């Protein structure tokens, strides 16, 4: 009886470890609102227009201060802004790519070279509480905007973007 319980416990522990490791392409676990299999699409978001959303319908944002494929949202910033992760394979949105985060080494989705995030306070699909939101972390003030097809098109992509390279 003791052997059966020990074997059962070891099996459950092993399964828990495998589940925690996951099988995704990202080296960090997906945060709520992020989405490991973020199939990015364009949806009409109230008050924003045609915005990029992840597979859960959560609005995707970029920080005005993160230009030239530079990541500045690190540490405490990541408790509110979750890096969008996933694959660009078969993506229907032109300009979608990935880059490697310098702080974690994880791959992050980009749109026209701009790192994409979801916002913690967006609890439902179609929310856009982070649009035109400002906050400050580690001495940097961030101005956040919903990634829209019209807004992103009006901002030229950095020359180093290449559409899907690893950045750094």
C-alpha positions, -999 to +999 in steps of 0.1 A: +000+000+000+028+024+009+046+016-024+014+024-044+010+057-026+047+066-031+045+057-068+013+076-073+028+107-055+059+105-077+038+102-109+017+133-099+048+153-091+064+143-124+032+153-143+031+186-124+067+193-135+059+185-171+028+207-171+048+236-156+075+233-182+049+233-210+056+227-246+055+262-259+082+281-278+086+307-250+111+304-222+087+321-198+052+310-189+024+329-205+008+355-183-029+358-180-040+379-209-009+370-228-014+338-247+012+312-255-005+305-288-014+341-296-030+340-330-030+377-336-060+391-355-076+425-361-109+432-344-130+463-340-124+474-304-148+500-290-132+534-287-101+523-305-111+511-340-094+482-358-069+469-331-047+439-329-059+413-304-045+380-292-062+346-294-083+355-263-095+387-279-074+408-256-062+441-270-024+443-278-005+474-269+029+490-275+048+516-255+058+547-273+092+546-255+101+512-270+114+521-304+141+505-325+132+471-311+143+482-276+127+467-245+123+491-216+093+475-199+111+451-174+109+441-137+079+459-121+065+470-154+058+433-162+034+430-133+009+452-153+020+447-189+024+411-201+046+404-231+026+389-259+040+356-269+033+331-296+041+320-331+038+341-362+035+310-384+004+314-405-003+349-391-028+368-412-015+402-399+012+418-421+041+433-400+039+408-372+072+394-360+091+384-329+122+395-310+142+382-281+138+400-248+172+411-234+160+406-198+145+371-200+156+357-233+120+349-241+105+356-276+080+384-277+056+393-305+062+426-323+041+446-348+062+467-372+091+463-349+072+474-317+071+449-288+035+439-280+019+435-246-015+428-230-027+449-200-036+434-166-067+456-162-082+444-195-102+415-180-125+409-209-120+404-246-124+438-263-114+459-233-089+487-241-083+502-206-046+505-214-051+527-245-035+561-240-025+550-205+007+564-189+027+549-160+062+550-147+086+522-138+123+524-130+126+560-139+109+556-173+075+570-181+056+549-205+028+560-229+008+530-240-013+527-271-035+500-286-018+486-316-041+495-345-037+489-382-041+526-389-018+539-361+009+514-368+008+521-405+014+558-399+046+550-379+075+537-400+090+505-390+125+506-377+150+498-405+164+469-384+130+451-381+133+427-409+099+412-400+108+384-377+144+385-367+156+381-331+166+417-327+196+420-303 
